[in-house]
Amino acid sequence: MLGEAALWRAVGANWRQLFGDFVRLGVSFEWHELETANEWDWATSFHPGSLELCLNLNGNADVELGDQRLRLQSGTAGFYRLGSEALTAIRRPGTPHQFITVEMAPSFLRRVLDATATHLHPIVQAVLNQRTESGLGTVEVLNPRQRELVTSLRHPPVLAGAQPIWYQAKAAELMGEFFFQPPTSDELFCHRQQRVSRDRVDRVIARLKSDLAHPPSLEQLGREVGCSSYYLSRTFSKEVGETLPQYLRRLRLERAAELLRSGRYNVTEAAMEVGYNSLSHFSQAFHQAYGCCPGLYPMTTPTQEAARGGRGE
């Protein structure tokens, strides 16, 4: 891994491994930030046999295989596989580049994905079937929910000891987001309904985040996204895996933890900022989520101090 770090730093990149080890664990999350005066081929950093997902926050890049091209623009995600044929991957000058790569070994993909799953992209299916050809996947524009997921990768909302299982769960979540193709024509109606549901959920999440201290009622949210409160409650739980109150509670506590980490807010101020009027209720909820009272957060165990040092915080 030192060799890869040296490769990125040689071009002036801020490179940081967020989690993992491609050889030992089969998955690696890496943060990249750089500006380049000339076109630069970053395919030299790809691991042979890997399937790599690029979460491209800023900058423009092209990944090419023969006459095929995958065009990554700001705010998109795309994936590709380095197999038996060479790939080129050109980062364009003129704008800062910020992106996260998730490198996955065939062994890791086979542990997580079912080879009989329907609608897998062909290059993912090829890996599961132990074929060796290179390939280009697809590019998608990141929606608000996916942007939230990408942001969390840099600042995981869990304690250091929980991060290995958290990151591996996020790898599986990213596979679900990007490695499956749209259904065939006889399933399009169901697919459209799913997209409508996701859009509604994304709008609700954005609305909640806009004012955590004074969130709208379920009835008001239903009116804003164009469905009944009952239907919205069922849809949100199905899409997110949490009820609306559970999700709002988590958002509030994550934001409160962020405020406490900043050092600019005391416990009472953080609680009020995210909508808790009762300090005892806030302390109880915070303790359940983070394992300590808010007055002791962030804890300074050797493990957590080491983790924060590794993240450059």
C-alpha positions as CSV (number, residue, x, y, z in Angstrom):
1,M,0.0,0.0,0.0
2,L,3.0,2.3,0.5
3,G,3.7,2.0,-3.2
4,E,0.2,3.2,-4.1
5,A,0.4,6.1,-1.6
6,A,3.8,7.1,-3.2
7,L,2.3,6.9,-6.6
8,W,-0.5,9.4,-5.8
9,R,1.8,11.7,-3.8
10,A,4.2,11.8,-6.7
11,V,1.6,13.8,-8.7
12,G,0.8,16.1,-5.7
13,A,-2.3,14.2,-4.6
14,N,-3.8,14.1,-1.2
15,W,-4.3,10.3,-0.9
16,R,-5.7,8.6,2.1
17,Q,-6.9,5.1,2.7
18,L,-10.3,5.3,4.5
19,F,-10.5,1.6,5.2
20,G,-9.5,-1.8,4.0
21,D,-6.7,-3.7,2.4
22,F,-7.2,-5.0,-1.2
23,V,-4.9,-8.0,-0.7
24,R,-5.9,-9.1,2.8
25,L,-9.6,-8.1,2.9
26,G,-10.4,-7.8,-0.8
27,V,-11.8,-4.3,-0.5
28,S,-10.2,-0.9,-0.1
29,F,-11.8,2.6,0.2
30,E,-9.5,5.4,-0.8
31,W,-9.8,9.2,-0.9
32,H,-8.1,11.2,-3.6
33,E,-7.7,15.0,-4.0
34,L,-5.4,16.6,-6.6
35,E,-5.0,19.2,-9.3
36,T,-3.0,18.3,-12.4
37,A,-1.5,20.7,-14.9
38,N,-1.5,18.0,-17.6
39,E,-3.5,14.9,-18.5
40,W,-2.6,12.1,-16.2
41,D,-3.3,8.3,-16.5
42,W,-4.4,7.0,-13.1
43,A,-4.9,3.5,-14.5
44,T,-1.4,2.7,-13.1
45,S,-3.0,2.6,-9.7
46,F,-5.6,-0.1,-10.6
47,H,-5.1,-3.5,-9.1
48,P,-5.0,-6.3,-11.7
49,G,-8.3,-8.3,-11.5
50,S,-10.1,-5.6,-9.5
51,L,-13.5,-4.1,-10.1
52,E,-13.2,-0.5,-9.1
53,L,-16.1,1.9,-8.4
54,C,-15.2,5.6,-8.7
55,L,-17.4,8.0,-6.7
56,N,-16.4,11.2,-8.6
57,L,-17.3,14.3,-6.7
58,N,-15.3,16.8,-8.7
59,G,-13.3,16.9,-11.9
60,N,-13.6,15.2,-15.3
61,A,-12.1,11.9,-16.3
62,D,-12.3,9.2,-19.0
63,V,-11.7,5.5,-18.6
64,E,-11.1,3.7,-21.9
65,L,-11.0,0.2,-23.2
66,G,-10.2,0.1,-26.9
67,D,-12.8,2.2,-28.6
68,Q,-15.2,2.1,-25.5
69,R,-15.2,5.1,-23.1
70,L,-16.7,5.7,-19.7
71,R,-17.0,9.4,-19.1
72,L,-16.9,10.5,-15.4
73,Q,-18.0,14.1,-14.7
74,S,-18.5,15.9,-11.4
75,G,-21.2,14.4,-9.3
76,T,-21.2,11.0,-11.0
77,A,-20.3,7.4,-10.2
78,G,-19.0,4.7,-12.6
79,F,-17.2,1.4,-12.4
80,Y,-14.8,-0.6,-14.5
81,R,-12.7,-3.8,-14.3
82,L,-9.0,-4.3,-15.0
83,G,-8.7,-7.8,-16.4
84,S,-6.7,-9.2,-19.2
85,E,-6.9,-6.1,-21.5
86,A,-5.2,-2.8,-20.5
87,L,-7.3,0.2,-19.5
88,T,-6.4,3.9,-19.7
89,A,-7.9,6.4,-17.2
90,I,-7.2,10.0,-18.0
91,R,-7.7,12.8,-15.4
92,R,-8.2,16.1,-17.2
93,P,-6.5,19.4,-16.1
94,G,-8.2,22.6,-15.3
95,T,-10.3,21.7,-12.3
96,P,-9.6,20.2,-8.9
97,H,-10.3,16.4,-8.7
98,Q,-11.9,14.9,-5.6
99,F,-13.1,11.3,-5.7
100,I,-13.3,8.1,-3.7
101,T,-12.4,4.8,-5.2
102,V,-13.7,1.5,-3.9
103,E,-11.5,-1.3,-5.1
104,M,-13.0,-4.8,-4.9
105,A,-11.2,-8.1,-5.5
106,P,-13.1,-11.0,-7.2
107,S,-13.0,-13.0,-3.9
108,F,-14.8,-10.2,-2.1
109,L,-17.4,-9.8,-4.8
110,R,-18.2,-13.5,-4.7
111,R,-18.6,-13.4,-0.9
112,V,-21.1,-10.6,-1.1
113,L,-23.0,-11.1,-4.3
114,D,-25.0,-14.1,-5.4
115,A,-23.9,-15.4,-8.8
116,T,-27.6,-16.2,-9.6
117,A,-28.8,-12.7,-8.8
118,T,-30.9,-11.1,-11.6
119,H,-30.1,-7.8,-13.4
120,L,-26.4,-7.8,-12.5
121,H,-24.3,-5.8,-14.9
122,P,-22.5,-8.1,-17.4
123,I,-19.0,-7.2,-16.2
124,V,-20.0,-7.9,-12.6
125,Q,-21.5,-11.2,-13.6
126,A,-18.3,-11.9,-15.5
127,V,-16.3,-11.6,-12.3
128,L,-18.6,-13.9,-10.5
129,N,-18.3,-16.4,-13.3
130,Q,-14.5,-16.2,-13.0
131,R,-13.9,-14.8,-16.4
132,T,-10.9,-12.5,-16.8
133,E,-11.7,-9.9,-19.5
134,S,-11.6,-6.2,-18.7
135,G,-14.8,-4.2,-19.0
136,L,-16.5,-0.8,-18.5
137,G,-19.7,-0.5,-16.5
138,T,-22.1,2.4,-16.4
139,V,-22.1,6.0,-15.2
140,E,-24.9,7.4,-13.1
141,V,-25.5,10.9,-11.7
142,L,-25.4,10.8,-7.9
143,N,-28.8,11.5,-6.3
144,P,-29.1,13.2,-2.9
145,R,-29.3,9.9,-1.0
146,Q,-26.2,8.6,-2.8
147,R,-24.3,11.8,-2.1
148,E,-25.1,11.4,1.6
149,L,-23.8,7.9,1.4
150,V,-20.5,9.1,-0.2
151,T,-20.1,11.8,2.3
152,S,-20.4,9.4,5.2
153,L,-17.5,7.3,3.8
154,R,-15.0,10.1,4.8
155,H,-16.5,10.5,8.3
156,P,-18.1,7.2,9.5
157,P,-20.7,7.9,12.2
158,V,-19.6,4.9,14.3
159,L,-16.8,4.2,16.8
160,A,-13.4,3.0,15.6
161,G,-14.1,-0.6,16.6
162,A,-17.2,-0.7,14.6
163,Q,-15.7,0.7,11.4
164,P,-14.6,-2.6,9.8
165,I,-18.1,-4.0,9.7
166,W,-19.6,-0.6,8.8
167,Y,-17.3,-0.1,5.8
168,Q,-18.0,-3.7,4.5
169,A,-21.7,-3.1,4.9
170,K,-21.3,0.2,2.9
171,A,-19.4,-1.8,0.2
172,A,-22.5,-4.0,-0.1
173,E,-24.8,-1.0,-0.2
174,L,-22.8,0.5,-3.0
175,M,-23.0,-2.7,-5.0
176,G,-26.8,-2.5,-4.6
177,E,-26.8,1.0,-5.8
178,F,-24.6,0.7,-8.9
179,F,-24.0,-2.9,-10.0
180,F,-27.5,-3.8,-11.1
181,Q,-29.1,-2.9,-14.5
182,P,-32.7,-1.6,-15.0
183,P,-35.2,-4.4,-15.4
184,T,-36.6,-5.7,-18.7
185,S,-39.6,-4.1,-20.4
186,D,-42.2,-6.2,-18.6
187,E,-41.0,-4.8,-15.3
188,L,-40.7,-1.2,-16.3
189,F,-43.9,-0.1,-14.5
190,C,-42.7,-1.5,-11.2
191,H,-39.3,0.2,-11.8
192,R,-40.9,3.5,-12.5
193,Q,-42.9,3.2,-9.2
194,Q,-39.7,2.5,-7.4
195,R,-38.0,5.6,-8.9
196,V,-41.0,7.7,-7.8
197,S,-40.7,6.3,-4.3
198,R,-37.0,7.0,-4.2
199,D,-37.5,10.5,-5.4
200,R,-40.1,11.1,-2.7
201,V,-37.8,9.8,0.0
202,D,-34.9,11.9,-1.3
203,R,-37.1,15.0,-1.1
204,V,-38.1,14.1,2.4
205,I,-34.5,13.6,3.5
206,A,-33.5,17.0,2.1
207,R,-36.5,18.6,3.8
208,L,-35.6,17.1,7.2
209,K,-32.0,18.2,6.9
210,S,-32.9,21.7,6.1
211,D,-34.2,22.3,9.6
212,L,-33.5,19.6,12.1
213,A,-34.8,21.7,15.0
214,H,-38.2,22.3,13.5
215,P,-39.1,19.3,11.2
216,P,-42.4,19.3,9.4
217,S,-45.1,16.9,10.5
218,L,-45.7,13.6,8.6
219,E,-48.9,15.1,7.2
220,Q,-47.1,18.2,5.9
221,L,-44.3,16.1,4.3
222,G,-47.0,14.0,2.6
223,R,-48.5,17.1,1.1
224,E,-45.1,18.4,-0.1
225,V,-44.2,15.2,-1.9
226,G,-47.7,14.4,-3.2
227,C,-48.9,11.4,-1.3
228,S,-50.8,10.4,1.9
229,S,-49.0,10.4,5.2
230,Y,-49.7,6.6,5.5
231,Y,-48.3,5.8,2.1
232,L,-45.2,8.0,2.8
233,S,-44.6,6.3,6.1
234,R,-44.6,2.9,4.5
235,T,-42.5,4.0,1.5
236,F,-39.9,5.7,3.7
237,S,-39.5,2.6,5.9
238,K,-39.2,0.3,2.9
239,E,-36.6,2.5,1.1
240,V,-34.5,3.6,4.1
241,G,-34.9,0.6,6.4
242,E,-35.9,2.9,9.3
243,T,-39.1,4.7,10.2
244,L,-39.2,8.5,9.7
245,P,-38.9,9.2,13.5
246,Q,-36.0,6.8,13.7
247,Y,-34.2,8.4,10.8
248,L,-34.8,11.9,12.1
249,R,-33.5,10.9,15.5
250,R,-30.3,9.5,13.9
251,L,-29.9,12.7,11.8
252,R,-30.2,14.8,14.9
253,L,-27.7,12.8,16.9
254,E,-25.2,12.7,14.1
255,R,-25.4,16.4,13.7
256,A,-25.1,16.9,17.5
257,A,-22.0,14.7,17.5
258,E,-20.5,16.8,14.7
259,L,-21.2,20.0,16.7
260,L,-19.6,18.6,19.8
261,R,-16.6,17.4,17.8
262,S,-16.1,20.9,16.5
263,G,-15.5,22.2,20.1
264,R,-17.7,25.3,19.4
265,Y,-20.8,24.0,21.1
266,N,-21.4,22.7,24.6
267,V,-23.9,20.0,25.3
268,T,-26.9,22.3,25.9
269,E,-26.2,24.3,22.7
270,A,-25.8,21.2,20.6
271,A,-29.1,19.7,21.9
272,M,-31.0,22.9,21.2
273,E,-29.5,23.2,17.8
274,V,-30.9,19.9,16.6
275,G,-34.3,20.2,18.3
276,Y,-34.0,18.6,21.7
277,N,-35.8,20.8,24.3
278,S,-35.1,18.3,27.1
279,L,-31.4,17.8,28.0
280,S,-32.2,14.5,29.8
281,H,-33.9,13.1,26.7
282,F,-31.0,14.2,24.6
283,S,-28.4,12.7,26.9
284,Q,-30.3,9.4,27.0
285,A,-30.6,9.2,23.2
286,F,-27.0,10.2,22.7
287,H,-25.8,7.6,25.1
288,Q,-27.8,4.9,23.3
289,A,-26.3,5.9,20.0
290,Y,-22.7,6.6,20.9
291,G,-22.1,4.6,24.1
292,C,-21.2,7.6,26.2
293,C,-22.8,10.8,27.7
294,P,-22.6,13.8,25.4
295,G,-20.5,15.6,28.0
296,L,-17.7,13.0,27.5
297,Y,-17.9,13.0,23.7
298,P,-15.7,12.6,21.8
299,M,-14.2,9.9,24.0
300,T,-10.4,9.7,24.1
301,T,-9.6,6.0,24.3
302,P,-6.3,5.1,22.6
303,T,-8.1,3.3,19.8
304,Q,-10.2,6.3,19.0
305,E,-7.3,8.7,19.2
306,A,-5.3,6.5,16.8
307,A,-8.3,6.4,14.5
308,R,-8.7,10.1,14.5
309,G,-4.9,10.5,13.9
310,G,-5.2,8.2,10.9
311,R,-8.0,10.4,9.5
312,G,-5.9,13.5,9.8
313,E,-8.4,15.0,12.4
